[in-house]
Amino acid sequence: MSNHKGPLLKVENLKMHFSLKRGLLDKQDKVVKAVDGVSFEVHKGRTLGIVGESGCGKTTIGKCILRIHQASSGKIFFNGQDILGMSERNFSKIKRKMQMIFQDPYGSLDPRQSAFSIVKETYVEDRKRQPARVVKEEVEKLLVRVGLPVELGIRYPHELSGGQRQRLGIARALATDPELIICDEPVSALDVSIQAQIINLFKQLQRQMQLTYIFIAHDLAVVRHIADRVAVMYLGRFVEHMDAAELYSNPLHPYTKSLLSAIPIIDYDAERQRKRIILKGEVPSPINVPSGCAFHPRCPVASSICAEVVPGLEDIGNGHYVACHHLDLAREMVMIGPQSQKPA
């Protein structure tokens, strides 16, 4: 265990640009700016939620941290060590302390192996000298810890339900004794009732094992139950970054407000009365990101400066960062949402 006193993970100005070969009618190669200069840090035992529409670059951040993608530029520090500057050999020594849980558990599990074998394969990779009896006991403990009966160990992924497969994916991630787990939309493919069970499991494991999460999602209603801080992402950049409680009590960026207004409210009268912010148009292609603020073509308070100048993340106090040229106008965007429901 490292004695590093700072954040477990620190990311500085991370960029991930993909080059596309030019076509017959293109004069030059095109570049997809999947991640275009994001910075954040996550302390041990805490959870950062990253939210945004599909294609905004959320998953790419996770893959850059794990070096599945080789970042174009920037720095990533894990326990104080610059992992992007490491050789593959040195990185292999610490990468088991970082794991990823995927959106589609079935697609990430080997269909030819039983549940027990899937977890065992990961567990014994760096514990080859342990007796078979000890390995069996530890793998069974992992299955029980994530809520799977030991008897299910003989079953194959196709014989498990969606929730059981996701629990198996979590057990496999825990088999390496990780410190950081990147959760890539881990509940979006599950029924609502199962989503709640998996979220509660994540929180329980975090308390028991002091795990650190990066929780990637597009649903702010899910993120509010697990994240300590939330970063709202749009076309490769963070547009707002704040404590989770602040997100729901004082959202400021027009894009954040639009996402919150899309969350259904159980209260029938409040649902009828609230003002929903409907964005115009579709998310632009990351190949042709709009100039200035990428959100300006869809923003209800945009002006000419928004099309010309990229707004920086500005600290407005209490660790609340917003990237918007017109904060005063954004504050006036009235919305009755889950954070401010009117009494029936």
C-alpha positions as CSV (number, residue, x, y, z in Angstrom):
1,M,0.0,0.0,0.0
2,S,1.3,3.4,-1.0
3,N,2.0,6.1,1.6
4,H,1.2,8.8,-0.9
5,K,-0.7,11.6,0.9
6,G,-2.3,13.4,-2.1
7,P,-5.2,12.4,-4.3
8,L,-5.1,8.7,-5.4
9,L,-5.7,9.8,-9.0
10,K,-4.8,13.2,-10.6
11,V,-5.4,14.0,-14.2
12,E,-3.9,17.2,-15.8
13,N,-5.0,18.6,-19.2
14,L,-5.7,15.2,-20.7
15,K,-6.3,15.0,-24.4
16,M,-7.1,12.1,-26.6
17,H,-7.3,13.0,-30.4
18,F,-8.0,10.3,-33.0
19,S,-6.7,10.9,-36.5
20,L,-9.0,9.8,-39.4
21,K,-7.6,9.2,-42.8
22,R,-8.9,11.6,-45.4
23,G,-11.3,10.5,-48.0
24,L,-11.2,11.2,-51.8
25,L,-12.8,14.6,-51.4
26,D,-11.0,15.7,-48.2
27,K,-8.0,17.9,-48.5
28,Q,-6.5,16.9,-45.2
29,D,-6.8,14.3,-42.4
30,K,-9.6,14.9,-39.9
31,V,-9.1,14.7,-36.1
32,V,-11.7,13.5,-33.6
33,K,-11.1,15.4,-30.3
34,A,-12.7,12.8,-28.0
35,V,-11.1,14.3,-24.9
36,D,-9.8,17.9,-25.2
37,G,-8.1,19.0,-22.1
38,V,-9.8,17.7,-18.9
39,S,-8.3,17.9,-15.4
40,F,-9.6,16.5,-12.2
41,E,-8.5,14.5,-9.1
42,V,-10.1,11.8,-7.0
43,H,-9.1,11.1,-3.4
44,K,-9.0,7.6,-1.9
45,G,-12.4,6.3,-0.8
46,R,-14.3,8.9,-2.9
47,T,-16.3,8.8,-6.1
48,L,-16.2,11.1,-9.1
49,G,-19.2,10.9,-11.4
50,I,-18.7,11.8,-15.0
51,V,-22.0,12.4,-16.9
52,G,-23.0,13.5,-20.4
53,E,-24.7,12.4,-23.5
54,S,-23.4,9.5,-25.6
55,G,-20.2,10.3,-27.5
56,C,-19.0,13.1,-25.3
57,G,-15.8,11.3,-24.3
58,K,-16.6,9.8,-20.9
59,T,-15.5,6.3,-21.6
60,T,-12.4,7.5,-23.4
61,I,-11.1,9.1,-20.2
62,G,-11.4,5.8,-18.4
63,K,-9.5,4.0,-21.2
64,C,-6.8,6.6,-21.2
65,I,-6.3,6.1,-17.4
66,L,-5.9,2.4,-18.0
67,R,-3.7,3.0,-21.0
68,I,-6.1,1.1,-23.3
69,H,-5.8,4.3,-25.4
70,Q,-2.4,6.1,-25.4
71,A,-3.3,9.7,-24.6
72,S,-2.3,12.4,-27.0
73,S,-1.0,14.6,-24.3
74,G,-1.5,15.4,-20.6
75,K,-0.5,13.8,-17.4
76,I,-2.1,11.1,-15.2
77,F,-0.8,10.5,-11.7
78,F,-1.7,7.3,-9.7
79,N,-0.5,7.3,-6.1
80,G,1.8,10.2,-7.1
81,Q,3.4,8.3,-10.0
82,D,3.1,9.5,-13.6
83,I,1.7,6.4,-15.3
84,L,1.7,7.9,-18.8
85,G,5.5,8.4,-18.6
86,M,6.1,4.8,-17.5
87,S,7.3,2.0,-19.7
88,E,4.8,-0.8,-20.3
89,R,6.9,-3.1,-18.1
90,N,6.7,-0.7,-15.1
91,F,3.1,0.1,-15.7
92,S,2.2,-3.6,-15.6
93,K,3.3,-3.7,-12.0
94,I,0.6,-1.3,-10.9
95,K,-2.2,-1.7,-13.4
96,R,-3.8,-4.4,-11.4
97,K,-4.6,-1.8,-8.8
98,M,-6.9,-0.2,-11.4
99,Q,-9.8,-2.1,-12.8
100,M,-12.7,-1.4,-15.1
101,I,-16.3,-2.6,-14.9
102,F,-18.1,-2.5,-18.3
103,Q,-21.6,-1.6,-19.4
104,D,-22.3,-4.9,-21.0
105,P,-21.3,-7.6,-18.5
106,Y,-22.1,-10.4,-20.9
107,G,-19.8,-9.0,-23.6
108,S,-16.9,-8.7,-21.1
109,L,-17.1,-12.3,-19.8
110,D,-15.6,-15.4,-21.4
111,P,-18.7,-17.5,-22.4
112,R,-16.5,-20.7,-22.3
113,Q,-15.6,-20.3,-18.6
114,S,-17.8,-20.9,-15.5
115,A,-18.3,-18.0,-13.0
116,F,-15.8,-19.6,-10.6
117,S,-13.2,-20.0,-13.3
118,I,-13.6,-16.4,-14.5
119,V,-12.8,-15.0,-11.1
120,K,-10.1,-17.6,-10.3
121,E,-8.2,-16.8,-13.5
122,T,-7.9,-13.2,-12.5
123,Y,-7.2,-14.0,-8.8
124,V,-4.3,-16.4,-9.4
125,E,-2.5,-14.3,-12.0
126,D,-0.1,-12.9,-9.4
127,R,-0.8,-15.5,-6.7
128,K,0.4,-18.6,-8.5
129,R,2.1,-20.1,-5.4
130,Q,-1.0,-20.3,-3.3
131,P,-2.4,-23.8,-2.6
132,A,-5.4,-24.8,-4.6
133,R,-7.5,-25.0,-1.4
134,V,-6.7,-21.4,-0.5
135,V,-7.5,-20.2,-4.0
136,K,-10.9,-22.0,-3.9
137,E,-11.7,-20.4,-0.5
138,E,-10.8,-16.9,-1.6
139,V,-12.7,-17.1,-4.9
140,E,-15.8,-18.3,-3.1
141,K,-15.4,-15.4,-0.6
142,L,-15.4,-13.0,-3.5
143,L,-18.5,-14.5,-5.0
144,V,-20.3,-14.2,-1.7
145,R,-19.1,-10.7,-1.1
146,V,-20.8,-9.5,-4.3
147,G,-24.0,-11.3,-3.5
148,L,-23.6,-14.5,-5.5
149,P,-24.2,-17.9,-3.9
150,V,-21.3,-20.2,-4.1
151,E,-23.5,-22.7,-6.0
152,L,-23.7,-20.3,-8.9
153,G,-19.9,-20.8,-9.5
154,I,-20.5,-23.7,-11.7
155,R,-22.8,-21.8,-14.1
156,Y,-21.7,-20.1,-17.3
157,P,-22.4,-16.4,-18.1
158,H,-25.4,-17.3,-20.4
159,E,-27.0,-19.1,-17.5
160,L,-26.9,-16.0,-15.3
161,S,-29.3,-13.0,-15.2
162,G,-28.1,-9.5,-16.1
163,G,-27.7,-8.5,-12.5
164,Q,-25.8,-11.7,-11.7
165,R,-23.5,-11.2,-14.6
166,Q,-22.7,-7.7,-13.4
167,R,-22.0,-9.0,-9.9
168,L,-19.7,-11.5,-11.5
169,G,-17.9,-8.7,-13.3
170,I,-17.5,-6.8,-10.0
171,A,-16.1,-10.0,-8.3
172,R,-13.6,-10.3,-11.1
173,A,-12.5,-6.7,-10.7
174,L,-12.1,-7.2,-6.9
175,A,-10.0,-10.3,-7.5
176,T,-6.9,-8.1,-8.1
177,D,-7.4,-6.2,-4.8
178,P,-7.7,-2.8,-6.7
179,E,-7.6,0.7,-5.3
180,L,-9.4,2.4,-8.2
181,I,-12.3,1.0,-10.2
182,I,-13.6,2.7,-13.3
183,C,-17.3,1.9,-13.7
184,D,-18.4,2.5,-17.3
185,E,-22.2,2.7,-17.3
186,P,-22.4,-0.3,-15.0
187,V,-26.1,-0.2,-14.4
188,S,-27.6,1.3,-17.6
189,A,-28.4,-2.1,-19.1
190,L,-30.2,-3.4,-16.0
191,D,-33.8,-3.1,-14.7
192,V,-34.4,-0.2,-12.4
193,S,-34.9,-2.5,-9.3
194,I,-31.6,-4.3,-10.1
195,Q,-29.9,-0.9,-10.6
196,A,-30.6,0.0,-7.0
197,Q,-29.2,-3.2,-5.8
198,I,-26.0,-2.8,-7.7
199,I,-25.6,0.8,-6.6
200,N,-26.0,-0.3,-3.0
201,L,-23.4,-3.0,-3.6
202,F,-20.9,-0.4,-4.9
203,K,-21.5,1.7,-1.8
204,Q,-21.1,-1.2,0.5
205,L,-17.9,-2.4,-1.1
206,Q,-16.5,1.2,-1.0
207,R,-17.1,1.4,2.8
208,Q,-15.6,-2.1,3.4
209,M,-12.6,-1.8,1.2
210,Q,-11.9,1.9,0.9
211,L,-12.4,1.7,-2.9
212,T,-12.2,4.7,-5.2
213,Y,-14.6,5.0,-8.1
214,I,-14.9,6.9,-11.3
215,F,-18.5,6.4,-12.1
216,I,-19.3,7.1,-15.8
217,A,-23.0,7.5,-16.7
218,H,-25.5,9.5,-18.7
219,D,-28.2,9.4,-16.0
220,L,-27.9,12.1,-13.3
221,A,-30.6,10.3,-11.2
222,V,-28.3,7.3,-10.8
223,V,-25.1,9.4,-10.2
224,R,-26.7,11.4,-7.4
225,H,-26.9,8.2,-5.2
226,I,-23.2,7.3,-5.4
227,A,-21.0,10.3,-6.4
228,D,-19.2,12.7,-4.1
229,R,-18.3,15.1,-6.9
230,V,-19.8,15.3,-10.4
231,A,-18.2,16.5,-13.7
232,V,-20.6,17.3,-16.5
233,M,-19.0,16.7,-19.9
234,Y,-19.9,17.9,-23.4
235,L,-18.0,17.1,-26.6
236,G,-14.6,16.3,-24.9
237,R,-14.6,19.1,-22.2
238,F,-16.0,19.6,-18.7
239,V,-18.6,22.3,-18.6
240,E,-19.3,22.1,-14.9
241,H,-17.6,20.4,-12.0
242,M,-18.8,20.5,-8.4
243,D,-19.8,18.6,-5.3
244,A,-22.8,16.2,-5.9
245,A,-25.0,18.1,-3.4
246,E,-24.3,21.4,-5.2
247,L,-25.2,19.9,-8.6
248,Y,-28.8,19.3,-7.5
249,S,-29.2,22.4,-5.4
250,N,-27.4,25.0,-7.5
251,P,-26.8,23.8,-11.2
252,L,-25.6,26.7,-13.3
253,H,-24.5,25.7,-16.8
254,P,-27.4,25.5,-19.3
255,Y,-26.4,22.0,-20.3
256,T,-26.4,20.8,-16.7
257,K,-29.8,22.3,-16.2
258,S,-31.2,20.6,-19.4
259,L,-29.9,17.2,-18.2
260,L,-31.5,17.7,-14.8
261,S,-34.8,18.8,-16.3
262,A,-35.0,15.5,-18.1
263,I,-35.1,13.5,-14.9
264,P,-38.7,12.3,-14.2
265,I,-40.4,13.4,-11.0
266,I,-42.6,10.9,-9.1
267,D,-44.8,13.7,-7.8
268,Y,-47.5,14.1,-10.4
269,D,-48.4,17.7,-9.7
270,A,-44.7,18.8,-9.6
271,E,-44.1,16.9,-12.9
272,R,-47.0,18.8,-14.6
273,Q,-45.9,22.2,-13.3
274,R,-42.2,22.1,-13.9
275,K,-40.5,23.8,-16.8
276,R,-38.5,21.4,-18.9
277,I,-35.5,22.7,-20.9
278,I,-35.6,21.3,-24.4
279,L,-32.4,21.6,-26.3
280,K,-32.6,22.4,-30.0
281,G,-30.7,20.2,-32.5
282,E,-28.5,17.2,-32.0
283,V,-25.1,16.8,-30.4
284,P,-22.6,18.0,-33.1
285,S,-20.1,15.5,-34.5
286,P,-16.8,15.3,-32.6
287,I,-15.1,15.5,-36.0
288,N,-16.5,19.0,-36.5
289,V,-16.7,20.5,-33.1
290,P,-18.3,24.0,-33.2
291,S,-15.9,27.0,-32.6
292,G,-15.8,28.7,-29.3
293,C,-18.1,27.1,-26.7
294,A,-19.0,23.7,-28.3
295,F,-22.5,24.0,-26.7
296,H,-23.4,27.4,-28.2
297,P,-25.4,26.1,-31.2
298,R,-27.9,24.5,-28.7
299,C,-27.6,27.0,-25.8
300,P,-30.6,29.2,-25.0
301,V,-28.4,32.0,-23.7
302,A,-25.6,32.0,-26.3
303,S,-24.3,35.2,-27.9
304,S,-21.7,36.0,-30.5
305,I,-18.8,35.7,-28.0
306,C,-19.8,32.1,-27.3
307,A,-19.1,31.2,-31.0
308,E,-15.7,32.8,-30.9
309,V,-14.1,32.2,-27.4
310,V,-13.8,28.9,-25.6
311,P,-14.8,29.5,-21.9
312,G,-12.5,28.3,-19.2
313,L,-13.7,26.5,-16.1
314,E,-14.1,29.3,-13.5
315,D,-14.2,28.7,-9.8
316,I,-17.2,30.5,-8.4
317,G,-16.6,29.2,-4.9
318,N,-16.9,26.0,-2.8
319,G,-15.1,24.0,-5.5
320,H,-17.9,24.7,-8.0
321,Y,-16.4,25.2,-11.5
322,V,-18.4,26.4,-14.5
323,A,-17.4,27.1,-18.1
324,C,-19.9,29.7,-19.4
325,H,-19.6,33.3,-20.7
326,H,-23.1,34.2,-19.4
327,L,-23.4,32.9,-15.9
328,D,-25.9,35.7,-15.0
329,L,-28.3,34.6,-17.7
330,A,-27.8,31.0,-16.9
331,R,-28.7,31.6,-13.3
332,E,-32.0,33.1,-14.5
333,M,-33.0,29.9,-16.3
334,V,-35.8,28.8,-14.0
335,M,-36.4,25.1,-13.8
336,I,-38.5,23.0,-11.4
337,G,-36.6,19.8,-11.2
338,P,-35.8,16.9,-8.8
339,Q,-33.7,19.3,-6.7
340,S,-36.5,21.8,-6.2
341,Q,-39.8,20.0,-6.3
342,K,-42.9,22.1,-5.3
343,P,-45.1,20.6,-2.6
344,A,-48.3,18.9,-3.9
